[in-house]
Amino acid sequence: MSEWPDIAGRIEGRVHKLGIRVYYEDTDFSGIVYHANYLRFAERGRSDFLRLAGVHHTDLFGGEDPVAFAIHRMEMDFRQPARIDDRLEVHTVYVRASGARIEAEQSIWRLGPEGELADELWRAKVFAAVLDRQGRPRRLPASVKDALAPYVSGN
């Protein structure tokens, strides 16, 4: 079975880019994206970046020495609203992947009519802990660190 083109976005240099369309279900009664949905869009960006780098959540948690990621802190700025039918692009850059932590910087952009970046709508710094099955901190597995090494900008 072949993959849909770009369903998981693409990595350009160290930046993962994921296209999103704003649907009615993403908005509140006014047609503006509900604030919590930016977190959902960002989660998709982080997960798809990992997937394209060869790191799969199901393999991490289902393996011999299971680990998972848990967000323990986020810093966010809502800059402009996204609206129904907007085409968005989620940008993700991993800036640290060491010890028991992964850190990412993300932004969500509205695309213009030609697919160009038009407006930055949202930005965040995301801090995730690596945890074992019991929820205790664990060092990042070497396989994950190695898979992310070509993309991490600030190790």
DRENPA-3360 file (N, C-alpha, C; in nm, 2 decimals, always signed):
BEGIN
1 = MSEWPDIA = +0.08/-0.12/+0.00/+0.00/+0.00/+0.00/+0.09/+0.12/+0.00 ~ +0.06/+0.22/-0.09/+0.15/+0.34/-0.10/+0.09/+0.45/+0.00 ~ +0.18/+0.53/+0.04/+0.14/+0.65/+0.13/+0.08/+0.76/+0.04 ~ -0.01/+0.83/+0.10/-0.06/+0.95/+0.03/+0.05/+1.05/+0.03 ~ +0.07/+1.12/-0.08/+0.18/+1.22/-0.09/+0.16/+1.33/+0.02 ~ +0.26/+1.35/+0.09/+0.26/+1.46/+0.19/+0.16/+1.45/+0.30 ~ +0.10/+1.33/+0.33/+0.01/+1.32/+0.44/+0.08/+1.35/+0.57 ~ +0.20/+1.31/+0.58/+0.28/+1.34/+0.70/+0.36/+1.47/+0.69;
9 = GRIEGRVH = +0.34/+1.55/+0.59/+0.41/+1.67/+0.56/+0.55/+1.63/+0.50 ~ +0.64/+1.72/+0.52/+0.78/+1.70/+0.46/+0.88/+1.78/+0.55 ~ +1.00/+1.73/+0.54/+1.11/+1.79/+0.61/+1.20/+1.87/+0.51 ~ +1.21/+2.00/+0.53/+1.30/+2.08/+0.45/+1.41/+2.13/+0.53 ~ +1.53/+2.08/+0.51/+1.64/+2.11/+0.60/+1.61/+2.06/+0.74 ~ +1.60/+2.14/+0.84/+1.56/+2.10/+0.97/+1.42/+2.14/+1.01 ~ +1.34/+2.19/+0.92/+1.20/+2.23/+0.95/+1.11/+2.13/+0.89 ~ +1.02/+2.08/+0.97/+0.91/+2.00/+0.92/+0.79/+2.09/+0.89;
17 = KLGIRVYY = +0.73/+2.07/+0.78/+0.61/+2.15/+0.73/+0.49/+2.06/+0.71 ~ +0.38/+2.09/+0.77/+0.26/+2.01/+0.76/+0.15/+2.10/+0.72 ~ +0.08/+2.06/+0.61/-0.03/+2.14/+0.56/-0.16/+2.10/+0.64 ~ -0.24/+2.20/+0.67/-0.37/+2.18/+0.74/-0.47/+2.27/+0.68 ~ -0.59/+2.22/+0.66/-0.71/+2.30/+0.61/-0.80/+2.32/+0.74 ~ -0.85/+2.44/+0.76/-0.94/+2.46/+0.87/-1.08/+2.43/+0.82 ~ -1.14/+2.33/+0.90/-1.27/+2.29/+0.87/-1.37/+2.35/+0.97 ~ -1.50/+2.34/+0.94/-1.60/+2.39/+1.03/-1.58/+2.34/+1.18;
25 = EDTDFSGI = -1.55/+2.21/+1.19/-1.53/+2.15/+1.32/-1.42/+2.21/+1.40 ~ -1.33/+2.28/+1.34/-1.21/+2.34/+1.41/-1.25/+2.48/+1.46 ~ -1.36/+2.53/+1.43/-1.39/+2.67/+1.46/-1.50/+2.68/+1.57 ~ -1.51/+2.80/+1.63/-1.62/+2.82/+1.72/-1.74/+2.88/+1.64 ~ -1.84/+2.93/+1.71/-1.96/+2.98/+1.64/-1.93/+3.10/+1.55 ~ -1.81/+3.17/+1.56/-1.78/+3.29/+1.48/-1.70/+3.25/+1.36 ~ -1.67/+3.12/+1.34/-1.59/+3.08/+1.22/-1.44/+3.10/+1.25 ~ -1.40/+3.13/+1.37/-1.25/+3.14/+1.41/-1.21/+3.02/+1.47;
33 = VYHANYLR = -1.09/+2.97/+1.45/-1.04/+2.85/+1.50/-1.04/+2.86/+1.66 ~ -1.09/+2.76/+1.72/-1.10/+2.75/+1.87/-0.96/+2.74/+1.92 ~ -0.92/+2.81/+2.02/-0.78/+2.82/+2.07/-0.72/+2.68/+2.09 ~ -0.79/+2.58/+2.15/-0.73/+2.45/+2.18/-0.69/+2.38/+2.06 ~ -0.75/+2.41/+1.94/-0.72/+2.34/+1.82/-0.58/+2.37/+1.77 ~ -0.52/+2.48/+1.81/-0.38/+2.51/+1.77/-0.29/+2.40/+1.83 ~ -0.32/+2.36/+1.95/-0.25/+2.25/+2.02/-0.26/+2.12/+1.94 ~ -0.38/+2.09/+1.89/-0.40/+1.97/+1.81/-0.31/+1.98/+1.68;
41 = FAERGRSD = -0.32/+2.09/+1.62/-0.24/+2.10/+1.49/-0.09/+2.09/+1.52 ~ -0.05/+2.15/+1.63/+0.10/+2.14/+1.67/+0.14/+2.00/+1.70 ~ +0.05/+1.92/+1.77/+0.08/+1.78/+1.80/+0.10/+1.70/+1.68 ~ +0.01/+1.73/+1.58/+0.02/+1.65/+1.45/+0.16/+1.68/+1.39 ~ +0.20/+1.81/+1.39/+0.33/+1.85/+1.34/+0.45/+1.78/+1.40 ~ +0.44/+1.78/+1.54/+0.55/+1.71/+1.61/+0.55/+1.56/+1.58 ~ +0.44/+1.50/+1.59/+0.43/+1.35/+1.56/+0.47/+1.31/+1.42 ~ +0.42/+1.39/+1.32/+0.46/+1.36/+1.19/+0.61/+1.38/+1.16;
49 = FLRLAGVH = +0.67/+1.48/+1.22/+0.81/+1.50/+1.21/+0.88/+1.38/+1.26 ~ +0.85/+1.33/+1.38/+0.91/+1.21/+1.44/+0.89/+1.09/+1.34 ~ +0.77/+1.08/+1.29/+0.74/+0.96/+1.20/+0.83/+0.97/+1.08 ~ +0.85/+1.09/+1.02/+0.93/+1.10/+0.90/+1.08/+1.07/+0.93 ~ +1.12/+1.10/+1.06/+1.26/+1.08/+1.10/+1.28/+0.93/+1.14 ~ +1.17/+0.85/+1.14/+1.19/+0.71/+1.17/+1.16/+0.68/+1.32 ~ +1.09/+0.77/+1.39/+1.06/+0.75/+1.53/+0.91/+0.73/+1.54 ~ +0.86/+0.61/+1.57/+0.72/+0.58/+1.58/+0.67/+0.56/+1.72;
57 = HTDLFGGE = +0.57/+0.64/+1.76/+0.52/+0.63/+1.90/+0.48/+0.48/+1.94 ~ +0.42/+0.41/+1.85/+0.37/+0.28/+1.89/+0.49/+0.19/+1.91 ~ +0.60/+0.20/+1.83/+0.72/+0.12/+1.86/+0.79/+0.16/+1.99 ~ +0.79/+0.29/+2.02/+0.85/+0.34/+2.15/+0.78/+0.28/+2.27 ~ +0.65/+0.28/+2.27/+0.58/+0.24/+2.39/+0.55/+0.09/+2.38 ~ +0.56/+0.03/+2.27/+0.53/-0.12/+2.26/+0.66/-0.20/+2.26 ~ +0.77/-0.14/+2.27/+0.90/-0.21/+2.26/+0.94/-0.28/+2.39 ~ +1.06/-0.33/+2.39/+1.11/-0.41/+2.51/+1.13/-0.32/+2.63;
65 = DPVAFAIH = +1.17/-0.19/+2.60/+1.20/-0.10/+2.71/+1.11/+0.03/+2.68 ~ +0.98/+0.02/+2.71/+0.89/+0.12/+2.66/+0.91/+0.26/+2.72 ~ +0.90/+0.36/+2.63/+0.90/+0.50/+2.67/+0.79/+0.58/+2.59 ~ +0.76/+0.69/+2.65/+0.66/+0.78/+2.58/+0.70/+0.93/+2.61 ~ +0.65/+1.02/+2.54/+0.67/+1.16/+2.56/+0.55/+1.22/+2.63 ~ +0.58/+1.31/+2.72/+0.47/+1.39/+2.79/+0.51/+1.53/+2.79 ~ +0.42/+1.62/+2.74/+0.45/+1.76/+2.74/+0.44/+1.81/+2.89 ~ +0.54/+1.88/+2.93/+0.54/+1.93/+3.07/+0.53/+2.08/+3.08;
73 = RMEMDFRQ = +0.56/+2.14/+2.96/+0.55/+2.29/+2.96/+0.54/+2.34/+2.82 ~ +0.46/+2.44/+2.80/+0.45/+2.51/+2.67/+0.45/+2.66/+2.70 ~ +0.51/+2.73/+2.61/+0.50/+2.88/+2.60/+0.44/+2.91/+2.47 ~ +0.32/+2.98/+2.47/+0.25/+3.01/+2.34/+0.22/+3.16/+2.32 ~ +0.21/+3.20/+2.20/+0.16/+3.33/+2.16/+0.06/+3.31/+2.05 ~ -0.06/+3.36/+2.07/-0.16/+3.36/+1.97/-0.15/+3.50/+1.91 ~ -0.11/+3.51/+1.78/-0.08/+3.63/+1.71/-0.20/+3.68/+1.63 ~ -0.26/+3.60/+1.55/-0.37/+3.63/+1.47/-0.47/+3.51/+1.46;
81 = PARIDDRL = -0.59/+3.53/+1.44/-0.68/+3.42/+1.43/-0.68/+3.35/+1.29 ~ -0.70/+3.22/+1.29/-0.72/+3.14/+1.17/-0.87/+3.13/+1.15 ~ -0.92/+3.12/+1.03/-1.06/+3.12/+1.00/-1.10/+3.00/+0.92 ~ -1.22/+2.97/+0.92/-1.27/+2.85/+0.84/-1.23/+2.87/+0.69 ~ -1.18/+2.75/+0.64/-1.13/+2.74/+0.50/-0.99/+2.79/+0.48 ~ -0.93/+2.85/+0.58/-0.79/+2.89/+0.57/-0.70/+2.76/+0.54 ~ -0.60/+2.78/+0.46/-0.49/+2.68/+0.45/-0.38/+2.72/+0.54 ~ -0.34/+2.63/+0.62/-0.23/+2.66/+0.72/-0.11/+2.57/+0.70;
89 = EVHTVYVR = +0.00/+2.61/+0.75/+0.12/+2.53/+0.75/+0.18/+2.53/+0.89 ~ +0.20/+2.41/+0.95/+0.26/+2.40/+1.08/+0.41/+2.37/+1.06 ~ +0.49/+2.46/+1.12/+0.64/+2.44/+1.11/+0.69/+2.39/+1.25 ~ +0.77/+2.29/+1.24/+0.83/+2.23/+1.37/+0.98/+2.22/+1.35 ~ +1.05/+2.26/+1.45/+1.19/+2.25/+1.46/+1.22/+2.19/+1.59 ~ +1.30/+2.08/+1.60/+1.34/+2.02/+1.73/+1.47/+2.09/+1.76 ~ +1.48/+2.15/+1.88/+1.60/+2.23/+1.92/+1.68/+2.15/+2.02 ~ +1.63/+2.05/+2.08/+1.70/+1.97/+2.18/+1.64/+1.83/+2.19;
97 = ASGARIEA = +1.73/+1.73/+2.19/+1.69/+1.59/+2.21/+1.80/+1.53/+2.29 ~ +1.80/+1.54/+2.42/+1.91/+1.48/+2.50/+1.86/+1.46/+2.64 ~ +1.93/+1.38/+2.72/+1.89/+1.35/+2.85/+1.75/+1.29/+2.85 ~ +1.67/+1.35/+2.93/+1.53/+1.30/+2.94/+1.43/+1.40/+2.88 ~ +1.48/+1.48/+2.79/+1.40/+1.59/+2.73/+1.41/+1.61/+2.58 ~ +1.30/+1.65/+2.53/+1.29/+1.69/+2.39/+1.23/+1.83/+2.39 ~ +1.29/+1.92/+2.31/+1.23/+2.06/+2.30/+1.21/+2.09/+2.16 ~ +1.10/+2.16/+2.13/+1.06/+2.20/+1.99/+1.02/+2.34/+1.99;
105 = EQSIWRLG = +1.03/+2.40/+1.88/+0.98/+2.53/+1.85/+0.88/+2.52/+1.73 ~ +0.76/+2.57/+1.75/+0.66/+2.55/+1.64/+0.59/+2.69/+1.61 ~ +0.55/+2.69/+1.49/+0.47/+2.81/+1.44/+0.36/+2.76/+1.35 ~ +0.25/+2.83/+1.34/+0.15/+2.80/+1.24/+0.12/+2.93/+1.16 ~ +0.13/+2.90/+1.03/+0.12/+3.01/+0.93/+0.00/+3.00/+0.85 ~ -0.07/+3.11/+0.81/-0.17/+3.11/+0.71/-0.10/+3.12/+0.57 ~ -0.15/+3.04/+0.48/-0.09/+3.05/+0.34/-0.17/+3.14/+0.26 ~ -0.10/+3.21/+0.17/-0.16/+3.30/+0.07/-0.22/+3.22/-0.05;
113 = PEGELADE = -0.27/+3.29/-0.15/-0.34/+3.23/-0.26/-0.24/+3.14/-0.35 ~ -0.11/+3.17/-0.34/-0.02/+3.10/-0.42/+0.06/+3.00/-0.34 ~ +0.01/+2.98/-0.21/+0.08/+2.88/-0.12/+0.20/+2.94/-0.05 ~ +0.21/+3.07/-0.06/+0.32/+3.14/+0.01/+0.28/+3.17/+0.16 ~ +0.38/+3.18/+0.25/+0.36/+3.21/+0.39/+0.30/+3.36/+0.39 ~ +0.19/+3.37/+0.45/+0.12/+3.51/+0.45/+0.13/+3.57/+0.59 ~ +0.08/+3.50/+0.69/+0.07/+3.55/+0.83/+0.11/+3.45/+0.93 ~ +0.19/+3.48/+1.03/+0.22/+3.39/+1.14/+0.10/+3.41/+1.24;
121 = LWRAKVFA = +0.04/+3.30/+1.27/-0.08/+3.30/+1.35/-0.05/+3.26/+1.50 ~ +0.04/+3.17/+1.52/+0.06/+3.11/+1.65/+0.21/+3.07/+1.65 ~ +0.26/+3.07/+1.77/+0.40/+3.02/+1.79/+0.41/+2.97/+1.93 ~ +0.50/+2.87/+1.95/+0.52/+2.80/+2.08/+0.65/+2.74/+2.09 ~ +0.69/+2.73/+2.22/+0.81/+2.65/+2.26/+0.75/+2.53/+2.34 ~ +0.79/+2.41/+2.31/+0.73/+2.29/+2.36/+0.84/+2.21/+2.43 ~ +0.81/+2.17/+2.56/+0.91/+2.10/+2.64/+0.84/+1.96/+2.67 ~ +0.91/+1.86/+2.63/+0.85/+1.72/+2.66/+0.95/+1.64/+2.74;
129 = AVLDRQGR = +0.90/+1.56/+2.83/+0.98/+1.47/+2.91/+0.97/+1.33/+2.85 ~ +1.07/+1.25/+2.87/+1.07/+1.11/+2.83/+1.04/+1.03/+2.95 ~ +0.93/+0.95/+2.94/+0.89/+0.87/+3.06/+0.88/+0.73/+3.03 ~ +0.90/+0.64/+3.14/+0.88/+0.50/+3.12/+0.73/+0.47/+3.15 ~ +0.70/+0.34/+3.14/+0.56/+0.30/+3.16/+0.50/+0.34/+3.29 ~ +0.58/+0.36/+3.39/+0.53/+0.40/+3.52/+0.52/+0.55/+3.54 ~ +0.56/+0.62/+3.43/+0.56/+0.77/+3.44/+0.68/+0.83/+3.50 ~ +0.79/+0.75/+3.52/+0.92/+0.81/+3.57/+1.00/+0.86/+3.46;
137 = PRRLPASV = +1.08/+0.96/+3.48/+1.17/+1.01/+3.38/+1.27/+0.91/+3.33 ~ +1.30/+0.90/+3.21/+1.40/+0.81/+3.15/+1.48/+0.89/+3.05 ~ +1.60/+0.84/+3.03/+1.69/+0.90/+2.93/+1.63/+0.87/+2.79 ~ +1.65/+0.96/+2.70/+1.61/+0.94/+2.56/+1.68/+0.82/+2.50 ~ +1.61/+0.72/+2.44/+1.68/+0.61/+2.38/+1.78/+0.65/+2.28 ~ +1.89/+0.58/+2.27/+1.99/+0.62/+2.17/+1.94/+0.62/+2.03 ~ +1.85/+0.52/+2.00/+1.79/+0.51/+1.86/+1.71/+0.64/+1.83 ~ +1.64/+0.70/+1.92/+1.57/+0.82/+1.90/+1.66/+0.94/+1.88;
145 = KDALAPYV = +1.76/+0.95/+1.97/+1.86/+1.05/+1.96/+1.93/+1.05/+1.83 ~ +1.97/+0.93/+1.79/+2.04/+0.92/+1.66/+1.95/+0.95/+1.54 ~ +1.82/+0.91/+1.55/+1.73/+0.94/+1.44/+1.70/+1.09/+1.42 ~ +1.70/+1.16/+1.54/+1.68/+1.31/+1.54/+1.80/+1.39/+1.52 ~ +1.92/+1.33/+1.54/+2.05/+1.41/+1.53/+2.06/+1.50/+1.41 ~ +2.03/+1.45/+1.29/+2.05/+1.53/+1.17/+1.95/+1.66/+1.17 ~ +1.85/+1.66/+1.25/+1.75/+1.76/+1.24/+1.76/+1.86/+1.36 ~ +1.81/+1.81/+1.47/+1.81/+1.89/+1.59/+1.91/+2.01/+1.58;
153 = SGN = +1.86/+2.13/+1.60/+1.93/+2.25/+1.57/+2.02/+2.30/+1.68 ~ +2.00/+2.26/+1.81/+2.07/+2.32/+1.91/+2.13/+2.23/+2.02 ~ +2.17/+2.10/+1.98/+2.22/+2.01/+2.08/+2.36/+2.05/+2.12;
% end
